[in-house]
Amino acid sequence: MAARASNRLEFRLRQESRERIEHAAKLVDESTSDFVRTAAEHRAEEVLLERDAVTLVPAAFFDQMISALDEKPQPSPALASAGDRARRMVLR
């Protein structure tokens, strides 16, 4: 047997918003309550997944990345050349 919902969540909204929500719920043949609950649950899941995302990298890679951030920046020859060309064009 499925557990019954026993908690309430109440909020206020503008009449226009209520009418849009009710209309949308009817279009998908859901009760307004189910429609709003499902939408809120989906949004909560999106936010939690976005905030809880963790990217794991090997320790050696992480150490190399941190070391590279501590080094003095070295422009690539192509980038330095492009910068020189841009300065010559702007100064003309």
C-alpha positions as CSV (number, residue, x, y, z in Angstrom):
1,M,0.0,0.0,0.0
2,A,1.3,3.4,-1.0
3,A,2.0,5.9,1.8
4,R,-0.5,8.7,1.9
5,A,0.7,12.3,1.8
6,S,0.1,13.9,5.2
7,N,1.9,17.3,4.9
8,R,0.5,20.5,3.6
9,L,2.2,23.3,1.8
10,E,0.3,26.5,1.3
11,F,1.1,29.6,-0.7
12,R,-0.5,32.6,-2.2
13,L,-0.6,33.6,-5.8
14,R,-2.3,36.0,-8.2
15,Q,-5.6,35.0,-9.6
16,E,-4.2,35.0,-13.2
17,S,-1.5,32.5,-12.1
18,R,-4.1,30.3,-10.4
19,E,-6.2,30.2,-13.5
20,R,-3.2,29.4,-15.8
21,I,-2.2,26.5,-13.4
22,E,-5.7,25.2,-13.2
23,H,-6.1,25.3,-17.0
24,A,-2.8,23.5,-17.6
25,A,-3.7,20.8,-15.0
26,K,-7.0,20.2,-16.9
27,L,-5.1,19.9,-20.2
28,V,-3.0,17.0,-18.8
29,D,-6.0,15.6,-16.9
30,E,-4.5,16.1,-13.5
31,S,-5.8,17.6,-10.3
32,T,-4.5,21.1,-9.7
33,S,-2.9,19.8,-6.5
34,D,-1.1,17.0,-8.3
35,F,0.0,19.3,-11.1
36,V,1.5,21.9,-8.7
37,R,3.1,19.2,-6.5
38,T,4.7,17.4,-9.4
39,A,6.0,20.7,-10.9
40,A,7.5,21.7,-7.5
41,E,9.1,18.3,-7.0
42,H,10.7,18.4,-10.5
43,R,12.1,21.9,-9.9
44,A,13.4,20.9,-6.5
45,E,15.2,17.9,-8.0
46,E,16.8,20.1,-10.7
47,V,18.1,22.6,-8.2
48,L,19.4,19.9,-5.8
49,L,21.2,18.0,-8.6
50,E,22.7,21.3,-9.9
51,R,24.0,22.3,-6.5
52,D,25.1,18.9,-5.4
53,A,27.0,18.0,-8.5
54,V,30.6,16.9,-7.8
55,T,33.3,16.3,-10.4
56,L,36.0,13.9,-9.4
57,V,39.4,13.9,-11.0
58,P,42.5,11.9,-10.3
59,A,44.6,13.4,-7.5
60,A,47.7,13.8,-9.8
61,F,45.6,15.7,-12.4
62,F,44.3,18.0,-9.6
63,D,47.8,18.6,-8.3
64,Q,49.1,19.5,-11.8
65,M,46.2,21.9,-12.3
66,I,46.9,23.7,-9.1
67,S,50.6,23.9,-9.9
68,A,49.8,25.4,-13.3
69,L,47.7,28.1,-11.7
70,D,50.6,29.1,-9.5
71,E,53.0,29.4,-12.4
72,K,53.7,32.7,-14.2
73,P,51.5,32.9,-17.3
74,Q,53.3,32.3,-20.6
75,P,51.5,33.5,-23.7
76,S,51.7,31.2,-26.7
77,P,53.7,32.6,-29.7
78,A,50.5,32.6,-31.8
79,L,48.6,34.6,-29.1
80,A,51.5,37.1,-28.8
81,S,51.6,37.5,-32.5
82,A,47.8,38.1,-32.7
83,G,48.1,40.7,-29.9
84,D,50.8,42.5,-31.8
85,R,48.7,42.6,-35.0
86,A,45.7,43.8,-33.1
87,R,47.7,46.6,-31.5
88,R,49.1,47.7,-34.8
89,M,45.6,47.8,-36.3
90,V,44.2,49.8,-33.5
91,L,47.0,52.3,-33.4
92,R,46.8,53.2,-37.1
